[in-house]
């Protein structure tokens, strides 16, 4: 209970999936020019119970305008590419992306694990505006990383994507949404609750 980050040079799909099933959120890093996975059991978590969603007036307006398309796993590769370009110095390295693509393409989908890409596109143009990558373990969804288009025309589309995803997860009978680190204010603004590690792991193990 005193450590949070671990490392591994096991880059297999099986290891990645097993770590996710155990509650680790895995990122990555280079050390001495070698690539490693960084499974983390966090000290605290942002947890979303779907009924607690907070929808801003600007997002409500976008919902009413209805100029969006919400899809799941239709633009997986494009979402990964956009995330990598959006976060210039992130842990979404080429080697990490290769692991995710291998899991997806070879359909290494354990009965208790599934990779998910979330996509919000403009209805008129079908342009991908906002999205994220995450995974399902049992009936729990965990967010990994996402992006949104920076063009002013698409202000608040990132928040729109989160609200639409919340609705999708609720309708699909997920138990709760693990948003990971709670330090980013948008998660709390969305309606997430901060859980301690001990409280989170207890809930994780009871629901997955």
N, C-alpha and C positions, 0 to 999 in steps of 0.2 A: 504493500500500500504506500510505500515511500517513493517509488520510481514511476515515471510515466512513459518515457521513450525507451524502446529497445531497437536493436538493429539485426538484420539478417542478410546474408548473401545468397539465400535460397530464393531464387527468382521464379520458382515454379508456380503454375496456376493453382496447384493443390495447396501450397503453403499460403498463398494470398487468400484463398477461399476459407481455409481453416482459421486463419487469424481473424477474418471478418466475422465468422460464426462465433468466435469466442469473445467478440465485443471490441476488438482492436480496430482502430481506424488507421490504415496504413498509408503513409506518405513515402518520400524518398529523398536521397541526398547523394552527393559525391564526396568521397573521402580519399585523398591521395590518388585522384583520378580513377577511383573505382566506384561503381554504382552499388548502393545498398538500399534495401527497403527499411522503412522506419515504422514498425507497428507501434501504436500508442494507445495506452489506456489512460484517458485524461483524468485530471483531478476534478474537473466539473464539466457539465454538459448543458447545452441548450436543448430542451425537450418540448416539442409541440404536441399538445392535445388539440385535436382538430376544432373542437368547439370554441377554443380560445382565440381563434384567428381574428386579427384586427385589420379591417379593410379601409384604407384611406379614401378620401373623397376623390383624389386623382385616379386611383385604381378603379373605384366604382364607376367613374366616367368612362374609362377604357373598356370596362365590362359592358357598359350600355352601348358603346359605339360598335362593339362586336366586329372589329376588323382584325381578328386574330384567329389562328388555328392552333389548338393544343394537341400535341401528339406525343406518343411514347415509343421509343426505339425505332423511329423511322429515319432519323438523321444522326445515327450514333457516331460515325466517323467524323462528320462535320462538326458535331458538338465538341468532340475531343480536340480537333484542330483549333476551333475558336477559343476554347479554354486556354490552350497552350499559348496562343497569340495574345490573349487578353492579359494573362498573368506572366509578364516577361521573365521574372525571376522566381517562378514558383517551383514546387516539387513535382509538377506534372511533366516529368522528363520524357524523352523519347523511349527510354527503356521501360518506364512505367506504363506509357501508352501501349507499348507492345504487349505487355502482360495482359492489359484489359482487352486488347483486340484478340489475343489468343483465346482468352476465356470466351469471348463473344463468338468468334468465328468458328472455333472448334466445338462450340456448344458444350463447353465444360461447365454445365450448370447443375450443380448439386441440387437435390430436391429441396434443400434448405438455403439456397443462395441463387440470386439472379441479378445480373447487371442491368441497370436501367438508364436510358438517356431520356431526358425531359426536354421537349422542344416547344417553343412558342414562335410561330411564324406569322408574318403579315398576310392576311387573307388575300388581298388584292394581288400581291406579287409573289407569294409563297417564299419570301426571303426569311431566313432564320434570324430572328432578332434577339432572342434570349434563350438560355438553356442551362442544363446542368447534367452531371453524371453522378449516379449514386447506385445503391444496391439494396436488394431485399434479402433479409435473413428472417426466415419464418414469416411473421406478419408485421415486421418492423422495417421501416424504410430509413436508410442512412444517407445523407447528402455527403458527397465528396468535394466537388468544386463546380463552379459555374461561371457564366459570363453574361454580359448584356451589351447591346450595341450602344456606343457612346454618342451617336448622332442625336441632337436635340429633338428631332422629330419623334424619337422613340423614348423620350423621358418616361420613367416609371414602368417601362415594360419588364424590367427585372423584377420589380415588386409584383407586377401582374402575374408573371410566371410562378412566383411563390404562392400567390393566392389560388391560382388555378391548380397547382400541384396539391395544395392542401385539400381542395375539394375532391380531386381525383383519389387521393389516398383515403379520405373518409368514405367515399362511395365504394371503394374497392375493399373495404373491411380491413384496412391496416389497423394495427393497435395504436401506434404512435409514430412520430417522426423525430428521428435523431438528427439534430442540426449540428452536432459537434461542438466545437469551442464556443462558449457564450460571450466572448469578449467583443465580438462585432455587434454593434448596437442594433442593426437592422433586425437581428433575430429576436431581440427582446421587444422591439417595436412591433414585430409581427404577431407577438402574443406568446412567445416561448417562455418556459419556466426554467430556471437554473436548478439543476440537480447536482448534488455531491456525487463523487465517484461511487461511494458505498450505496447510496440510494439508487443511482442509475443501474449499477450492476445487478442489484436485487430485482429491479423492474425488468431489465433486459433478460435475465435468466428465467423469469416467470412467464414471459410473453413469447419468446422465440420458438 
